[in-house]
Amino acid sequence: MVDSREVEGGDAIRRRRECAQCGQRFTTVERAVQSGFIVEKRSGEREPFGIEKLVAGITSACKNRPVTDDEIHRLALSIEEARRAEGGVVTTQQLGVAVLDGLRQLDDVAYLRFASVYKGFTDAEDFTREAVLLTKSTAPKVHEPARQP
């Protein structure tokens, strides 16, 4: 080995090496691989979590909306980190709810698009009901001091 140093803010190690037979030099980069978690689908089938699917679903919901790729990736990463911390098996329902919660903060239209697929909307009334739930907010109760007789 000729040289070794941390790169990517300490998340990887770059090693400069030299072939013992021919003397040619080459570089390798080593990154720690985090242990993943398993996603259980509605059918009961299980598969390793892949952030690409999460990003694709969020991106599809955000198509032609004022949501940046960076915001999409941050949302996907935050969902992944939260679920990874829980460990074990995560259901697609848990992932879907997490995406809905994140999209609620990013963009109402993207939220409704995702909800329409995730919740299986069948008619316009489903959109109306979800839009009402999305915009419904109750004002905080104001406690007035008790009146003296």
C-alpha positions in Angstrom: 0.0 0.0 0.0 1.3 3.4 -1.0 -1.1 5.8 0.7 -4.3 5.7 2.8 -6.6 8.6 3.9 -10.1 9.3 4.9 -12.4 10.9 2.4 -16.1 12.0 2.2 -15.9 13.5 5.6 -14.6 10.3 7.2 -17.3 8.1 5.7 -14.8 6.3 3.4 -11.1 5.4 3.1 -9.2 6.0 -0.1 -6.2 3.7 -0.5 -3.5 4.1 -3.2 -2.1 0.7 -3.9 0.7 -0.8 -6.1 0.6 -4.2 -7.8 3.4 -6.3 -6.4 3.8 -8.1 -9.8 3.7 -5.3 -12.4 4.2 -2.2 -10.3 1.1 -0.5 -11.7 -0.7 1.8 -9.2 -4.4 1.9 -8.6 -6.9 3.4 -6.1 -9.6 1.8 -4.0 -12.3 3.4 -2.0 -13.7 1.6 1.0 -17.1 2.5 2.5 -18.9 0.9 5.4 -22.1 -0.8 4.4 -24.9 -0.3 6.9 -27.0 -3.3 7.8 -30.4 -2.9 6.1 -33.8 -3.9 7.1 -36.6 -6.0 5.7 -39.8 -4.6 4.2 -42.9 -6.7 4.4 -45.4 -6.1 1.6 -49.2 -6.4 1.9 -49.0 -9.8 0.3 -46.7 -11.0 3.1 -43.7 -11.2 0.8 -40.5 -9.8 2.3 -37.6 -8.1 0.6 -34.6 -6.0 1.6 -35.3 -2.3 1.8 -34.2 -0.3 -1.2 -34.2 3.5 -1.0 -34.5 3.7 -4.8 -38.1 2.5 -4.6 -38.9 5.1 -2.0 -37.3 7.9 -4.0 -39.1 6.7 -7.2 -42.5 6.8 -5.4 -41.9 10.3 -3.9 -40.5 11.6 -7.2 -43.6 10.3 -9.1 -45.9 12.1 -6.6 -43.8 15.3 -7.0 -43.7 15.4 -10.8 -44.1 18.9 -12.1 -44.4 20.3 -8.6 -42.1 22.9 -6.9 -40.2 20.2 -5.0 -36.5 19.8 -5.6 -34.6 16.6 -6.0 -32.7 17.5 -2.8 -36.0 17.7 -0.8 -37.1 14.4 -2.2 -33.8 12.7 -1.3 -33.8 14.3 2.2 -37.3 13.0 2.8 -36.4 9.5 1.6 -33.2 9.5 3.8 -35.1 10.7 6.9 -37.6 7.9 6.4 -34.9 5.3 5.9 -33.0 6.5 9.0 -36.1 6.5 11.2 -37.1 3.0 10.1 -33.5 1.7 10.4 -33.4 2.9 14.0 -36.5 0.8 14.7 -34.8 -2.2 13.1 -36.3 -5.5 12.3 -39.1 -5.7 9.8 -40.9 -2.7 8.5 -44.3 -2.9 6.7 -45.1 -1.1 3.5 -47.9 0.5 5.5 -45.4 2.1 7.9 -43.4 3.4 4.9 -46.5 4.7 3.2 -47.6 6.6 6.3 -44.1 8.1 6.7 -44.1 9.3 3.1 -47.6 10.8 3.5 -46.4 12.6 6.6 -43.4 14.0 4.8 -45.3 15.0 1.7 -47.9 16.8 3.8 -45.0 19.2 4.8 -43.6 19.5 1.3 -46.5 19.9 -1.1 -50.3 19.3 -0.8 -50.7 18.2 -4.4 -47.9 15.7 -4.2 -49.5 14.4 -0.9 -52.8 13.9 -2.7 -51.2 12.2 -5.6 -49.4 9.8 -3.3 -52.5 9.2 -1.2 -54.6 8.4 -4.3 -52.3 5.5 -5.2 -51.4 4.4 -1.6 -55.0 4.5 -0.4 -56.5 3.3 -3.7 -58.9 6.1 -4.5 -61.7 5.0 -6.7 -63.6 8.2 -7.4 -63.6 12.0 -7.0 -65.2 11.8 -3.6 -62.1 10.1 -2.3 -60.0 13.1 -3.4 -62.5 15.5 -1.8 -62.5 13.7 1.5 -58.7 13.5 1.6 -58.3 17.2 0.6 -60.7 18.2 3.5 -58.6 16.1 5.9 -55.4 17.6 4.6 -56.6 21.2 5.0 -58.6 20.6 8.2 -57.0 22.3 11.1 -58.6 23.2 14.4 -57.8 26.4 16.1 -56.3 26.1 19.5 -58.8 26.5 22.3 -58.5 29.8 24.1 -59.2 29.6 27.8 -60.8 32.7 29.1 -60.5 33.6 32.8 -63.6 32.7 34.8 -65.8 35.7 35.4 -66.4 36.9 38.9 -70.0 37.3 40.0 
